[in-house]
Amino acid sequence: MADLDFFKQINDTHGHFIGDKVLIHFSQTVKSLLSESDLFGRVGGEEFAILLPNTDLEDAFQLADSIRQAISNTVLELEGKAVSYTVSLGVEASEPEDQVIDELFKRADLKLYGAKDNGRDRVEK
């Protein structure tokens, strides 16, 4: 799970048009780092889910940190404004006892909020 940090401030400071451009930039960045078998989608607002069916937990953590670094190291020039942002991510592996994907999402979401609680711009597993 991934959530853009302080996204409301981007919208409030720069406007929703810039906020939309940030969401597009984030999506393009993530997609450029994923393989063909991976799934990526917006869950709502500024929260996204990334499913990595052929990836173990450690490799998923490394990918999530690559996403985090790519976002953290970028300053966007949008409408004459320099806009930077960060992302927090929570990584979790599916378990044999998972009956529905919601169980996996809930655990990943808990890790995501751990990343937010521990300072943002980080990955928790």
ROLO-500511 format. One record per atom (N, C-alpha, C, O): atom name; x, y negated, z. Coordinates in pm, 1 decimal, decimal comma. Each point is the difference from the previous one (the first is absolute). Last residue first. Example, Ala and Ser with C-alpha at 12.3 -4.5 7.8 and 13.67 -1.06 7.14 Angstrom:
2
SITE atome       xx       yy       zz
SITE     N   1285,0    225,0    708,0
SITE    CA     82,0   -119,0      6,0
SITE     C    -77,0   -109,0     73,0
SITE     O     50,9   -110,8     16,9
SITE     N    -21,9    682,8    -23,9
SITE    CA    -89,0   -119,0      0,0
SITE     C     90,0   -120,0      0,0
SITE     O    103,6      1,9     66,5
END
This chain:
125
SITE atome       xx       yy       zz
SITE     N    775,3    288,5    676,8
SITE    CA    -41,1    137,5    -33,2
SITE     C    -22,4     77,5    128,2
SITE     O    -35,1    117,9     -4,5
SITE     N     85,3   -665,3   -210,1
SITE    CA     -7,1     92,3    114,6
SITE     C    -42,1    136,4    -51,5
SITE     O    -85,7     11,6    -87,6
SITE     N    309,4   -511,4   -106,6
SITE    CA    -65,8    126,7    -29,1
SITE     C      3,4     85,0    126,9
SITE     O    103,6     10,6     65,7
SITE     N    -86,1   -582,6   -175,1
SITE    CA     67,4    122,8     40,2
SITE     C    -84,0    121,0    -38,5
SITE     O   -116,6    -12,4    -37,4
SITE     N     11,9   -483,1     69,3
SITE    CA    108,7     18,2    -95,9
SITE     C     83,2    122,5     36,8
SITE     O    122,9     -5,3      5,2
SITE     N   -388,8   -136,8    414,6
SITE    CA    -30,7    -14,0   -143,0
SITE     C    124,4     13,5    -86,4
SITE     O    111,6      8,6     51,3
SITE     N   -175,8     42,5    453,4
SITE    CA     67,4   -113,6    -61,6
SITE     C    -24,9    -23,8   -147,4
SITE     O     47,7    -99,7    -54,1
SITE     N   -236,9    441,2    370,7
SITE    CA    144,1     -1,7     27,2
SITE     C     75,0   -106,4    -79,7
SITE     O    122,4      5,6    -11,2
SITE     N   -597,1     80,2    -36,7
SITE    CA     21,8    -30,8    141,7
SITE     C    148,4    -12,7     34,4
SITE     O     35,7    -69,5     95,1
SITE     N   -159,0    203,8   -532,8
SITE    CA    -43,0   -138,7     24,0
SITE     C     28,5    -40,3    144,7
SITE     O     50,4   -109,2     26,0
SITE     N     30,4    552,7   -142,5
SITE    CA     96,0    -86,8    -69,8
SITE     C    -35,1   -146,6     21,8
SITE     O     88,5    -83,1     20,3
SITE     N   -390,0    399,5    141,7
SITE    CA    122,6      2,8     79,5
SITE     C    106,4    -88,8    -61,7
SITE     O     71,0    -70,8     71,4
SITE     N   -459,5    141,5   -309,7
SITE    CA    -21,3    -98,6    105,6
SITE     C    112,9      1,6    101,4
SITE     O     25,4   -100,8     65,9
SITE     N     -5,1    417,4   -412,1
SITE    CA      1,3   -133,9    -57,8
SITE     C    -17,4   -105,2    109,1
SITE     O     74,0    -98,3      3,4
SITE     N   -124,4    546,8    115,6
SITE    CA    141,6    -33,7    -21,0
SITE     C     13,3   -140,1    -57,6
SITE     O     89,8    -74,9     38,4
SITE     N   -521,9    241,5      5,5
SITE    CA     57,1    -21,4    133,4
SITE     C    147,9    -37,1     -9,8
SITE     O     47,2    -87,4     72,7
SITE     N   -261,8    213,3   -467,4
SITE    CA    -44,8   -132,8     42,7
SITE     C     51,9    -33,3    139,6
SITE     O     37,2   -114,2     26,7
SITE     N     33,8    544,7   -198,7
SITE    CA     86,3    -96,7    -69,4
SITE     C    -36,0   -142,2     41,1
SITE     O     87,7    -85,1     14,8
SITE     N   -361,7    427,8    148,9
SITE    CA    133,6      7,8     60,6
SITE     C     95,6    -99,5    -64,6
SITE     O     78,1    -65,2     69,4
SITE     N   -509,6     98,9   -253,0
SITE    CA     -7,4    -53,0    136,8
SITE     C    137,2      1,6     66,9
SITE     O     38,8    -96,9     65,2
SITE     N    -85,8    294,1   -495,4
SITE    CA     -6,9   -147,0     -4,6
SITE     C     -1,3    -60,6    139,6
SITE     O     65,5   -101,3     24,6
SITE     N    -92,7    570,7    -63,5
SITE    CA    133,3    -47,6    -36,2
SITE     C      3,5   -152,6     -1,0
SITE     O     93,7    -60,5     52,1
SITE     N   -508,2    256,3     11,7
SITE    CA     84,0     29,4    117,0
SITE     C    143,0    -47,6    -23,6
SITE     O     62,7    -56,4     89,6
SITE     N   -381,4     33,0   -442,0
SITE    CA    -19,0   -105,7    100,3
SITE     C     87,1     22,0    122,7
SITE     O     45,5    -96,4     61,7
SITE     N    -92,0    413,6   -423,4
SITE    CA    109,6    -95,5    -13,2
SITE     C    -11,0   -113,8    101,8
SITE     O     99,8    -64,5     32,3
SITE     N   -289,9    554,1     82,3
SITE    CA    -33,1   -106,1    -96,0
SITE     C    113,3   -102,2      0,2
SITE     O     74,8    -11,5     97,2
SITE     N    -16,9    400,2    153,1
SITE    CA   -115,7     47,0    -75,2
SITE     C    -42,3    -99,4   -108,4
SITE     O    -49,0     38,5   -106,1
SITE     N    520,8     97,1    390,2
SITE    CA    -79,0   -112,1    -51,9
SITE     C   -112,7     55,3    -87,6
SITE     O     25,4     65,5   -101,1
SITE     N    329,9    202,1    305,4
SITE    CA   -132,5     -4,4     63,6
SITE     C    -86,1   -118,0    -46,3
SITE     O   -116,2    -10,1     39,1
SITE     N    575,5     80,4   -186,0
SITE    CA    -85,7    109,3    -48,7
SITE     C   -141,7     -4,9     58,4
SITE     O    -95,4     43,6    -64,4
SITE     N    362,0   -501,5      5,5
SITE    CA     15,0    118,7     84,4
SITE     C    -91,6    109,3    -52,5
SITE     O   -105,1    -30,0    -56,5
SITE     N    366,2   -451,1   -147,4
SITE    CA   -120,6     80,8     18,1
SITE     C     34,9    124,4     81,5
SITE     O    112,6     49,7     -3,6
SITE     N    163,0   -509,8     68,1
SITE    CA     -7,9    118,5    -85,9
SITE     C   -130,8     74,2     26,2
SITE     O    -52,0      0,3    111,6
SITE     N    218,5   -549,7    -67,1
SITE    CA    -42,7    120,9     69,6
SITE     C     -7,1    114,4   -100,9
SITE     O    -25,3    -22,6   -118,3
SITE     N    165,7   -545,7    201,4
SITE    CA     20,8    122,4    -77,7
SITE     C    -37,2    121,2     86,2
SITE     O     38,0     10,1    116,6
SITE     N   -106,9   -588,4   -165,8
SITE    CA     -6,1    115,3     88,1
SITE     C      4,0    126,9    -82,9
SITE     O    -76,0     13,8    -95,8
SITE     N    218,9   -580,2     39,4
SITE    CA    -45,8    129,1    -51,4
SITE     C      1,3    105,9    109,1
SITE     O     86,6      0,0     87,5
SITE     N    -69,6   -579,4   -222,8
SITE    CA     19,7    103,6    101,5
SITE     C    -59,3    128,5    -53,9
SITE     O   -103,3     -1,1    -66,9
SITE     N    301,7   -481,3   -173,7
SITE    CA    -98,8    106,5     10,0
SITE     C     39,9     94,2    112,8
SITE     O    118,1     26,5     22,1
SITE     N    -34,7   -581,3   -216,0
SITE    CA     52,6    128,7     43,5
SITE     C   -115,0    100,3      8,5
SITE     O   -117,4    -35,4    -10,5
SITE     N    253,4   -466,8   -266,3
SITE    CA    -86,8     75,9     90,0
SITE     C     68,5    130,1     36,7
SITE     O    100,7     37,9    -59,8
SITE     N    -55,5   -568,5   -212,8
SITE    CA     58,6    126,7     41,2
SITE     C    -97,0     68,0     96,1
SITE     O    -82,5    -65,3     64,0
SITE     N    106,8   -366,0   -449,6
SITE    CA    -81,3     81,6     89,8
SITE     C     75,6    129,0     30,7
SITE     O     38,9     73,5    -90,7
SITE     N      1,8   -601,8   -142,0
SITE    CA     78,2    118,2     37,7
SITE     C    -80,1     76,5    105,8
SITE     O    -30,2    -52,9    107,0
SITE     N   -166,6   -283,5   -507,6
SITE    CA     21,8     22,8    142,8
SITE     C     85,0    124,9     20,6
SITE     O    -18,6    100,2    -69,0
SITE     N   -167,1   -272,8   -353,8
SITE    CA     97,0    -95,9     51,8
SITE     C     29,3     12,8    147,9
SITE     O     64,5    -86,6     59,1
SITE     N   -353,0    393,6   -291,3
SITE    CA    -59,8   -133,6     -6,5
SITE     C     91,7   -105,2     60,8
SITE     O    -46,6    -93,1     65,6
SITE     N    252,7    520,3     36,0
SITE    CA   -138,7      1,0    -44,6
SITE     C    -57,0   -141,0      5,5
SITE     O     -5,5    -62,7    105,7
SITE     N    465,0    390,9    -35,2
SITE    CA    -26,8   -137,2    -42,8
SITE     C   -139,1      0,6    -61,7
SITE     O    -18,1     46,7   -112,4
SITE     N    261,4    299,5    490,1
SITE    CA    -77,5    -22,6   -121,4
SITE     C    -11,7   -148,9    -27,7
SITE     O    -19,8    -79,0     92,3
SITE     N    378,2    415,4    173,9
SITE    CA    -69,8   -128,2     13,6
SITE     C    -68,1    -24,6   -133,6
SITE     O     65,9     -7,8   -103,7
SITE     N    155,3    470,5    368,2
SITE    CA    -52,4    -73,2   -114,6
SITE     C    -64,0   -131,6     42,9
SITE     O    -76,8     -5,4     96,1
SITE     N    261,6    378,6    180,4
SITE    CA    108,9    -67,9    -70,4
SITE     C    -46,6    -85,4   -117,8
SITE     O     82,6    -51,8    -75,2
SITE     N   -381,7    324,4    347,3
SITE    CA     67,5    -93,6     90,6
SITE     C    106,7    -82,7    -70,7
SITE     O     25,8   -114,0     38,4
SITE     N   -247,7    467,1   -271,6
SITE    CA    -91,6   -111,3     27,5
SITE     C     70,3   -106,4     83,2
SITE     O     -9,6   -118,9    -30,5
SITE     N    246,5    512,8    -59,3
SITE    CA    -26,0    -68,8   -126,7
SITE     C    -89,3   -121,7     21,3
SITE     O     22,5   -105,2    -59,8
SITE     N     59,9    391,9    428,8
SITE    CA    116,4    -81,6    -35,3
SITE     C    -22,9    -78,6   -128,8
SITE     O     36,9   -117,1     -8,9
SITE     N   -371,7    423,0    147,8
SITE    CA     12,1   -109,5     96,1
SITE     C    114,7    -93,1    -38,1
SITE     O    -16,0   -122,0      0,6
SITE     N    -34,9    516,6   -248,6
SITE    CA   -108,1    -95,1    -29,1
SITE     C     13,2   -121,7     90,1
SITE     O     -7,0   -113,8    -46,3
SITE     N    295,0    462,3    135,2
SITE    CA     38,6    -63,5   -126,2
SITE     C   -105,1   -102,5    -42,0
SITE     O     33,7   -108,2    -48,2
SITE     N   -125,9    374,8    419,5
SITE    CA     98,4   -102,8     33,2
SITE     C     52,3    -69,4   -125,5
SITE     O     32,8   -118,6      4,3
SITE     N   -331,1    476,4    -60,3
SITE    CA    -69,2   -111,4     66,8
SITE     C     98,4   -110,9     35,5
SITE     O    -31,9   -118,0    -14,5
SITE     N    211,3    512,8   -159,7
SITE    CA    -73,3    -73,5   -102,7
SITE     C    -70,6   -120,4     61,0
SITE     O      4,4   -110,1    -55,0
SITE     N    208,2    401,3    351,9
SITE    CA     99,6    -72,0    -80,5
SITE     C    -66,9    -81,7   -109,5
SITE     O     39,9   -113,7    -25,4
SITE     N   -312,8    394,8    286,0
SITE    CA     50,2   -111,2     81,0
SITE     C     99,4    -83,0    -80,4
SITE     O     -5,3   -122,9      2,4
SITE     N   -145,1    516,2   -196,3
SITE    CA   -108,0    -99,4      1,4
SITE     C     42,0   -123,2     80,9
SITE     O    -28,4   -113,4    -38,7
SITE     N    314,5    481,7     38,5
SITE    CA      5,3    -68,3   -129,6
SITE     C   -109,2   -105,5    -11,4
SITE     O     20,4   -105,0    -61,0
SITE     N    -22,0    370,8    447,4
SITE    CA    121,0    -82,9     -2,6
SITE     C     12,9    -75,9   -131,8
SITE     O     35,3   -117,9     -0,6
SITE     N   -397,2    428,6     56,6
SITE    CA    -12,7   -117,4     86,2
SITE     C    122,2    -91,4     -7,6
SITE     O    -14,6   -122,1     -5,8
SITE     N    -83,6    418,2   -426,5
SITE    CA      0,1     30,6    142,4
SITE     C      3,4   -131,2     80,7
SITE     O     15,6   -108,6    -55,8
SITE     N   -229,8    206,4   -449,6
SITE    CA    104,2    -69,5     75,2
SITE     C     -7,9     38,6    146,8
SITE     O   -108,2     -0,5     58,5
SITE     N   -197,8     63,4   -458,7
SITE    CA    119,3     83,9    -15,6
SITE     C    119,0    -55,0     78,3
SITE     O    114,7     12,3    -43,0
SITE     N   -556,8   -230,3     36,7
SITE    CA    -24,9    143,7     16,1
SITE     C    123,5     88,6     -7,9
SITE     O     -1,6    110,4     54,5
SITE     N   -139,4   -616,6     78,7
SITE    CA    120,7     55,3    -61,2
SITE     C     -6,2    152,4     10,5
SITE     O     60,7     57,6     90,3
SITE     N   -378,4   -543,1    -46,0
SITE    CA      4,3    144,3     21,1
SITE     C    114,9     56,7    -82,0
SITE     O     11,7    -25,1   -120,0
SITE     N   -190,5   -471,3    335,0
SITE    CA     90,3     61,7    -95,6
SITE     C      5,5    148,4     35,3
SITE     O     36,9     35,9    111,8
SITE     N   -360,8   -512,3     -7,9
SITE    CA     38,2    137,8     31,0
SITE     C     88,6     52,1   -112,7
SITE     O    -23,1    -28,5   -117,6
SITE     N   -118,3   -496,2    335,7
SITE    CA     15,2     94,4   -110,2
SITE     C     34,2    137,8     53,1
SITE     O     55,9     14,3    108,7
SITE     N   -249,1   -559,6     29,9
SITE    CA     44,1    132,2     44,1
SITE     C     -5,5     99,1   -116,8
SITE     O    -95,1      2,0    -78,1
SITE     N    -59,4   -478,5    122,5
SITE    CA    143,2     10,3    -30,2
SITE     C     57,7    133,6     46,1
SITE     O    120,3     10,9     23,9
SITE     N   -631,7    -47,0   -129,1
SITE    CA     76,1   -118,1     39,3
SITE     C    143,4     10,2    -46,4
SITE     O     27,8      7,5   -119,6
SITE     N   -208,0    453,2     91,9
SITE    CA    -83,9   -116,7     25,9
SITE     C     86,2   -115,9     42,6
SITE     O    103,9     19,3     63,1
SITE     N     47,1    398,0   -262,0
SITE    CA   -103,1     48,4     90,2
SITE     C    -99,6   -112,3     29,2
SITE     O   -120,0     24,4     12,1
SITE     N    458,5     85,8   -444,4
SITE    CA    -37,3   -100,7    100,0
SITE     C   -116,1     54,2     81,6
SITE     O   -102,5     40,6    -54,7
SITE     N    481,3    275,2   -199,3
SITE    CA   -123,9    -74,8    -13,3
SITE     C    -21,0    -96,9    114,3
SITE     O     55,4     14,6    109,0
SITE     N    266,6    414,8   -366,6
SITE    CA      7,9   -128,1     68,2
SITE     C   -131,3    -73,7    -20,5
SITE     O    -51,9     -6,5   -111,5
SITE     N    341,7    519,4     43,7
SITE    CA   -124,6    -76,3    -12,6
SITE     C      9,1   -125,5     85,5
SITE     O     52,3      3,1    111,4
SITE     N    309,0    380,7   -373,3
SITE    CA    -41,5    -78,3    116,6
SITE     C   -127,0    -79,6    -31,1
SITE     O    -25,7    -37,4   -114,5
SITE     N    282,0    306,8   -205,5
SITE    CA    -92,7     78,9     81,2
SITE     C    -53,2    -76,6    121,7
SITE     O    -94,3     45,7     64,6
SITE     N    424,0   -231,4   -373,8
SITE    CA   -128,2     22,5    -68,0
SITE     C   -101,4     74,6     85,4
SITE     O   -120,3    -21,2    -15,1
SITE     N    488,8   -268,1    274,2
SITE    CA      7,9     97,6   -109,0
SITE     C   -140,3     22,1    -57,6
SITE     O    -99,1    -48,1     54,9
SITE     N    288,6   -421,5    190,3
SITE    CA    -66,7    129,3     16,1
SITE     C     25,2     91,6   -118,7
SITE     O     32,5    -45,3   -109,8
SITE     N    104,8   -426,0    162,5
SITE    CA     82,7     88,1     82,3
SITE     C    -57,9    140,7     15,3
SITE     O     65,9     88,1     55,3
SITE     N   -280,1   -457,5   -290,7
SITE    CA    130,0     17,3    -65,5
SITE     C     90,4     98,1     76,1
SITE     O     96,4     51,8    -56,3
SITE     N   -524,5   -184,2    230,4
SITE    CA    -14,0     90,1   -114,8
SITE     C    133,9     25,8    -68,1
SITE     O     23,2    109,8    -50,7
SITE     N    -38,1   -428,1    402,5
SITE    CA    -19,8    137,1     48,2
SITE     C     -5,8     97,2   -117,2
SITE     O     67,5    102,9      1,2
SITE     N    -43,4   -558,1   -109,5
SITE    CA    124,1     44,7     64,4
SITE     C    -12,7    144,4     45,4
SITE     O     88,5     81,6    -25,7
SITE     N   -471,8   -294,0   -147,4
SITE    CA     97,5     28,4   -106,0
SITE     C    131,6     52,3     57,5
SITE     O     61,2     90,8    -56,2
SITE     N   -393,8   -233,0    360,8
SITE    CA    -43,2    119,8    -73,4
SITE     C     99,7     38,5   -108,3
SITE     O     33,4    117,5    -14,9
SITE     N     38,8   -521,0    251,0
SITE    CA     19,4    115,8     86,9
SITE     C    -34,2    129,0    -74,8
SITE     O     76,2     96,7      3,2
SITE     N   -166,0   -501,1   -224,2
SITE    CA    143,9     25,1     10,0
SITE     C     27,7    124,1     85,0
SITE     O     81,0     84,7    -37,7
SITE     N   -524,4   -229,7     13,2
SITE    CA     42,8     56,2   -127,9
SITE     C    148,9     32,8      4,4
SITE     O     41,8    107,3    -43,6
SITE     N   -220,0   -331,0    412,2
SITE    CA    -52,8    136,5     -4,9
SITE     C     42,6     70,3   -129,3
SITE     O     35,2    118,0      1,8
SITE     N     70,7   -571,5     38,8
SITE    CA     81,4     78,7     93,3
SITE     C    -46,7    145,5     -0,3
SITE     O     82,6     91,3     -0,8
SITE     N   -335,3   -398,0   -242,4
SITE    CA    127,6     23,8    -68,7
SITE     C     94,1     82,3     88,6
SITE     O     74,8     84,0    -50,1
SITE     N   -483,0   -228,1    235,8
SITE    CA    -23,9    103,3   -101,9
SITE     C    128,9     33,9    -73,8
SITE     O     24,9    116,8    -29,5
SITE     N     -8,7   -471,8    334,2
SITE    CA    -17,4    127,1     70,5
SITE     C    -22,9    114,7    -97,4
SITE     O     55,1    108,6     17,4
SITE     N    -49,4   -542,7   -188,5
SITE    CA    136,2     44,8     32,5
SITE     C     -6,1    133,8     74,1
SITE     O     81,0     89,1    -25,6
SITE     N   -491,0   -283,5    -63,0
SITE    CA     62,8     30,1   -127,8
SITE     C    142,0     52,1     21,9
SITE     O     40,7     98,5    -61,6
SITE     N   -293,0   -263,2    430,2
SITE    CA    -29,7    138,7    -37,3
SITE     C     60,0     38,6   -134,8
SITE     O     30,8    117,2    -21,6
SITE     N    200,3   -497,4    345,6
SITE    CA   -123,7     22,2    -75,3
SITE     C    -13,5    144,2    -45,8
SITE     O     97,5     74,9     -7,2
SITE     N    248,6   -291,6    299,8
SITE    CA     22,8    -18,1   -143,8
SITE     C   -125,1     17,1    -84,9
SITE     O      1,1    -33,8   -118,4
SITE     N      2,8     62,7    611,5
SITE    CA    101,7   -100,0    -32,4
SITE     C      3,9    -32,3   -148,8
SITE     O      9,4   -116,5    -38,9
SITE     N   -304,9    453,6    213,9
SITE    CA    -33,9   -127,9     63,0
SITE     C     96,1   -111,4    -40,3
SITE     O    -40,7   -115,0    -15,9
SITE     N    119,8    563,9   -136,5
SITE    CA   -123,5    -53,6    -57,8
SITE     C    -32,5   -138,5     56,1
SITE     O    -37,9    -89,9    -75,1
SITE     N    401,6    309,9    265,2
SITE    CA     30,8    -29,1   -139,8
SITE     C   -122,5    -61,6    -66,7
SITE     O     10,4   -102,8    -66,9
SITE     N    -61,7    258,9    503,3
SITE    CA     74,6   -126,1     -3,8
SITE     C     37,8    -38,3   -142,7
SITE     O      1,4   -118,2    -34,1
SITE     N   -206,6    535,2    112,3
SITE    CA    -97,2   -108,4     16,2
SITE     C     69,9   -136,3     -4,7
SITE     O    -54,5    -96,0    -54,3
SITE     N    315,3    494,1     58,6
SITE    CA    -56,0    -33,2   -131,0
SITE     C   -101,0   -114,0      8,3
SITE     O     -7,7    -82,1    -91,4
SITE     N    341,3    323,6    412,2
SITE    CA    -47,5   -139,0      2,9
SITE     C    -58,5    -44,6   -133,6
SITE     O     19,1   -114,5    -41,0
SITE     N    212,1    560,1    -26,2
SITE    CA      7,1    -74,0    125,7
SITE     C    -47,7   -143,5    -19,1
SITE     O     39,1    -67,9    -94,9
SITE     N   -184,7    531,6   -173,9
SITE    CA     79,4   -120,7    -15,4
SITE     C     -7,8    -81,4    128,5
SITE     O   -108,7    -22,2     53,4
SITE     N     66,9    563,1    -99,8
SITE    CA    -79,8   -118,9     26,4
SITE     C     91,1   -122,6    -10,9
SITE     O    104,8     -6,3     64,3
SITE     N   -145,3    591,0   -159,2
SITE    CA     76,0   -124,6     -9,0
SITE     C    -94,2   -117,5     19,2
SITE     O   -113,6      1,8    -47,4
SITE     N    170,4    583,2    107,3
SITE    CA    -85,3   -117,2      0,0
SITE     C     89,5   -123,0      0,0
SITE     O    105,9     -0,9     62,8
END
